[in-house]
Amino acid sequence: MSTLAANFIQSLAGKRILNTTGGILQVVSTTKTDTFTTTSTTFTNITGLSAAITPTSTTNRILVMARVCGAGTNGSNRAQFRILRGATPIGVGDAASPRVQVSMGELYIAESNSFSSTLFFHLDSPATTSETTYQVQVVCGNATGTAFVNRNQTDGAFSYEPRGSSSITVMEIVA
């Protein structure tokens, strides 16, 4: 059995291309194209909107990027989102009761056929080499509202009422 050991690998131009600080080791991405709705006033998983990655080193970091399309039912009900690493919310704001700690902007609608999207970027430090799942969750900001993912409130059969997709991408970054 042979072993090849090297401090780094470089391109013909002399640039390091593997295992350099800031290098990307792996990418995992999930795109959700179907719709999801909830009336929950507690955070709930958006089915099909998660990504699992197994870091190769405890010092490496994970760049988490997410985009969610959709709407809340009206201006007083906002669909609010957060990202979990396992069971731990990441990238959320400081606690200030009764405010909800979210990872990304909220979606609401000015009229029944409006539709929008929100983005999330976070460089996470999971400090593990075990498989780690990142999950997008949603909550209704009002007890009488509904949150819609990948569609608007009315979801009518008209060209001006869109359907969209949402995604989550995780990348292992060399520390």
C-alpha positions in Angstrom: 0.0 0.0 0.0 1.3 3.4 -0.9 0.8 6.8 0.8 1.0 10.2 -0.8 1.6 13.0 1.6 1.8 16.7 0.7 1.5 20.0 2.5 -0.6 21.4 -0.3 -1.6 20.9 -4.0 -1.1 23.7 -6.4 -2.2 24.6 -9.9 0.2 25.0 -12.8 0.0 28.7 -12.1 1.4 28.1 -8.6 -1.9 28.8 -6.7 -2.9 26.4 -3.9 -6.1 24.6 -4.8 -6.8 22.2 -2.0 -6.8 22.4 1.8 -6.0 26.1 1.8 -7.6 28.5 4.3 -10.9 29.7 2.8 -11.0 26.8 0.3 -14.3 25.0 -0.3 -14.2 21.3 0.5 -17.8 20.3 -0.2 -21.1 21.7 -1.2 -24.6 20.3 -0.4 -27.7 22.0 -1.7 -31.5 21.3 -1.6 -34.1 23.0 -3.7 -37.8 22.9 -2.7 -40.2 23.4 -5.6 -43.5 22.3 -4.0 -45.6 24.5 -1.7 -45.9 24.5 2.0 -48.4 26.2 4.3 -48.8 26.5 8.1 -50.9 28.3 10.7 -48.5 27.4 13.5 -47.6 30.2 16.0 -44.5 28.1 17.0 -41.6 27.4 14.7 -42.2 24.5 12.5 -39.9 22.7 9.9 -40.5 23.5 6.3 -40.6 20.0 4.8 -38.0 19.4 2.2 -36.0 22.5 3.0 -32.9 21.1 4.9 -29.4 20.1 4.0 -27.0 17.7 5.8 -23.2 17.9 5.7 -20.4 16.1 7.5 -17.5 18.4 8.2 -14.0 16.9 7.7 -12.5 18.9 10.6 -13.8 20.3 13.8 -12.1 23.6 13.0 -13.7 24.0 9.6 -16.7 26.3 9.2 -19.9 25.9 7.3 -21.3 28.7 5.1 -25.1 28.4 5.2 -27.1 30.2 2.5 -30.9 30.0 2.3 -33.6 31.7 0.2 -37.3 31.3 0.9 -40.1 32.5 -1.4 -43.7 33.0 -0.3 -46.0 35.3 1.8 -48.0 35.7 4.9 -51.8 36.2 4.7 -52.0 39.9 5.3 -50.0 43.0 6.4 -50.6 42.1 10.1 -49.4 38.5 9.7 -45.8 38.0 8.8 -44.2 34.7 7.9 -41.0 34.6 10.0 -38.0 32.3 9.5 -35.0 30.8 11.3 -32.3 28.2 10.6 -31.5 25.4 12.9 -28.2 23.5 13.2 -29.6 20.3 14.7 -31.8 21.7 17.4 -29.9 25.0 17.8 -31.1 28.2 16.1 -28.3 30.0 14.3 -27.9 33.5 13.1 -30.8 34.8 15.3 -31.0 38.2 16.9 -30.7 38.9 20.6 -33.6 37.9 22.9 -36.0 40.7 23.8 -39.3 39.4 25.0 -41.9 39.2 23.5 -40.0 39.6 20.2 -39.4 36.5 18.0 -35.7 35.7 17.4 -35.4 35.1 13.6 -32.5 34.3 11.3 -33.8 36.0 8.2 -36.3 38.6 7.1 -40.0 38.1 7.2 -42.5 37.9 4.4 -46.0 39.5 4.3 -48.3 40.6 1.6 -49.9 43.9 0.8 -52.5 42.2 -1.3 -53.6 38.6 -1.8 -51.6 37.9 -4.9 -48.3 39.4 -3.8 -45.2 37.3 -3.4 -41.7 37.9 -2.1 -38.4 36.3 -1.0 -35.9 36.6 1.9 -32.3 35.6 2.1 -29.9 34.2 4.8 -26.1 34.0 4.9 -24.2 32.8 7.9 -20.7 31.4 8.6 -21.3 28.8 11.2 -18.8 27.0 13.5 -20.4 23.6 14.3 -17.1 22.2 15.9 -17.9 18.6 14.9 -17.1 16.0 12.3 -20.5 14.4 12.7 -23.2 14.8 10.2 -24.9 18.1 10.8 -28.4 19.0 9.4 -29.4 22.6 8.7 -33.2 23.1 8.6 -35.3 26.1 7.6 -38.3 26.8 9.9 -41.2 29.2 9.7 -43.7 30.7 12.2 -46.8 32.8 11.8 -46.4 36.1 13.5 -50.2 36.3 14.2 -52.5 33.7 15.7 -55.0 34.2 12.9 -52.6 34.0 10.0 -51.1 31.6 7.5 -47.6 31.4 6.1 -47.2 30.3 2.5 -43.9 29.0 1.0 -43.3 29.0 -2.8 -46.8 30.5 -3.4 -48.9 33.5 -2.6 -52.1 33.6 -0.5 -54.7 33.0 -3.2 -52.6 30.7 -5.4 -55.0 31.3 -8.2 -54.7 30.0 -11.8 -53.6 33.3 -13.2 -50.3 34.3 -14.9 -49.8 37.1 -12.3 -50.0 34.7 -9.4 -46.5 33.1 -9.2 -45.1 29.9 -7.9 -41.5 29.9 -6.8 -38.8 27.7 -5.3 -36.8 27.9 -2.1 -33.3 26.5 -1.4 -30.7 25.9 1.2 -27.0 25.4 0.4 -24.2 24.5 2.9 -20.5 24.7 2.1 -17.6 23.4 4.2 -14.9 26.1 4.3 -11.3 25.3 5.4 -10.4 27.2 8.6 
